[in-house]
Amino acid sequence: MTRDSYLAAVSRLLPSPLAVIVQSTSAAGKSAVMESVLGFVPEEDRVSFSAMTGQSLFYLGESDLAHKVLSIAEEEGASRAAYALKLLQSEGELSIASTGKDTASGRLVTHTYSVKGPTAIVLTTTAIDVDEELLNRCLVLTIDEDRDQTRAIHAAQRHAQTLDGLAARTGREQVVGLHRDAQRLLEPVAVVNPFADRLTFADGRTRTRRDQGKYLGLIAAVTLLHQHQRARKTVVIDGTTVTYVESTIADIRIAHRLAHAVLGQSLDELPPQTRRLLTAVHDYVTVQARAREIPADLVRFTRRQLREHLAGAGAGWGDTQLKVHLARLTDLELVIAHRLDSGAFGYELVWTGHTETGRVLAGLTDPDTLTARTPTTTTTAAAATTAAGTGTTASTSPSADRDDVEAATTGYDGELVGGSVAVVGPWPGAGRGPVGPQSDPSNDDAHTLDGDVLAGLAHAAGGR
């Protein structure tokens, strides 16, 4: 989750930044996680609010949100500003016409206020039902609420009170400072994905028109983060010289792995907590059916029995929490409620269950089927011809000499690739069928962001 949030913060420098909603139960630690991630962002690039009124965003300064991260403590605090947030995310700017009194004449006149983006948006919420229009514009992230994670948090809290914990906090401040300085070196340079025409995405639902944009945005954010490990190229388009960096297969591998976990969850109709309860109910019913040697569809259970079972398993579901999510499963007819002779309700699980582990986003092209070379298109040739005719040729920055070294130390493919110059963004074309082998996240051995990002940012910070 932290990697997705970090990339969302970096995407503030893209033309179409990512937006994030962190959804979890109360006290799970969502605010602490987001504050830790956003702590890497320079203070001048962060705008934080606890709550907002409906039109508050419209009256900010014109450039107050440009290439910034806008974080709001709770989605409930931004509910009245949901319309403005949706516009800011989709359109990249806000404008409003307001009536006011002219100080000279005293007459009523119309004033226009505008706020420019692009802006990366980060929200947290404990709500099950979030505005659907806002939700499908965002990456939905969740907090690990398992018992093992709770134990790990307890251990970290105790360790923070020790002398070693004091030393760790001091070291953390140095690391955070390094990240902030490295982030200041990032520039809003254009990102080109030479493999974009060969990527595929599920097209069975209308909302995937937005979700593919998020997938391409993840790729672009990874590339932008490694801009100092990429050769800078230029191309002349209609007489204008544009500088850009290209995505590599390694960037696509990282986004590919993250997309399965994040977008696979976003496309799920159930909120994360409700999905977790459904899986727990399925496990409970399966155990009871085996113990009684009866079919699973004959197992009946009360909310108290389920609550006691979950408490014994260390899941820690409270009665109110269990009541809310069980009612949602009943509304969706995944669980059926029966009136018992005692007057209480007994429940029957009708969901057959999916036993595979992890989430899978169908329709993605396997990055391993992509090659380091793509055919040169007419568009690219025309751009090169235009550049030659104006005395300007495609060029790379001095960092090109550094790419070979970076590729050896970080595992990134430093080979320059050709292909059409298609700036990453939402794909307006009709849905396509799968092209080439489809991906399997269980076999993905993509590079992680941990070592690569730190090495690249530290190199950039030290080399300037």
Secondary structure, 3 states (H helix, E strand, C coil): CHHHHHHHHHHHHCCCCCEEEEECCCCCCHHHHHHHHHCCCCHHHEEEECCCCCCHHHHCCCCCCCCEEEEECCHHHHHHHHHHHHHHHHHCEEEEEEEEECCCCCCEEEEEEEEECCEEEEEEECCCCCCHHHHCCCEEEECCCCHHHHHHHHHHHHHCCCHHHHHHHHHHHHHHHHHHHHHHCCCCCEEECCCHHHCCCCCCCCCHHHHHHHHHHHHHHHHHHCHHHCCCEEEEECCEEEEEEECCHHHHHHHHHHHHHHHHHHCCCCCHHHHHHHHHHHHHHHHHHHHHCCCHHHCCECHHHHHHHHHHCCCCCCHHHHHHHHHHHHHCCCEEEEECCCCCEEEEECCCCCCCCCCCCCCCECHHHCCCCCCCCHHHHHHHHHHHHCCCCCCCCCCHHHHHHHHHHHCCCCCCCCCCCCECCCCCCCCCCCCCCECCHHHCCCCCHHHHHHHHHHHHHHHC
